[in-house]
Amino acid sequence: MDKTSPYYHQVALLVPLIVEPAQIQQGLDIIAACFDETTQA
């Protein structure tokens, strides 16, 4: 990982063109849980 990149502190989300709203919500829930774990550590 290149820590000198201007994009180092960004998370890229690549969602397929055809996706159900429930799948998007599930993915966002997973990401939120990851952030929660990180802030609690």
C-alpha positions as CSV (number, residue, x, y, z in Angstrom):
1,M,0.0,0.0,0.0
2,D,1.4,3.4,-1.0
3,K,1.0,5.6,2.1
4,T,2.2,8.7,0.1
5,S,-0.8,8.5,-2.2
6,P,-3.4,11.3,-1.9
7,Y,-6.0,8.6,-1.7
8,Y,-4.5,6.7,1.3
9,H,-7.3,7.7,3.7
10,Q,-10.2,6.9,1.4
11,V,-12.3,3.8,1.0
12,A,-13.4,2.9,-2.5
13,L,-16.8,1.2,-2.9
14,L,-17.3,-0.6,-6.1
15,V,-21.0,-1.5,-6.5
16,P,-22.2,-3.5,-9.5
17,L,-24.6,-1.7,-11.9
18,I,-27.4,-4.1,-11.0
19,V,-27.8,-4.5,-7.2
20,E,-30.8,-4.8,-4.9
21,P,-31.3,-2.2,-2.2
22,A,-31.1,-4.9,0.4
23,Q,-27.6,-5.9,-0.8
24,I,-26.4,-2.3,-0.6
25,Q,-27.8,-2.0,2.9
26,Q,-26.1,-5.2,3.9
27,G,-22.8,-3.9,2.6
28,L,-23.1,-0.6,4.4
29,D,-24.0,-2.4,7.6
30,I,-20.8,-4.5,7.3
31,I,-18.7,-1.4,6.7
32,A,-20.4,0.4,9.7
33,A,-19.6,-2.6,11.9
34,C,-16.0,-2.4,10.8
35,F,-15.7,1.3,11.7
36,D,-17.4,0.6,15.0
37,E,-14.9,-2.1,15.9
38,T,-12.0,0.2,14.9
39,T,-13.2,3.1,17.0
40,Q,-13.7,0.9,20.0
41,A,-10.2,-0.6,19.9
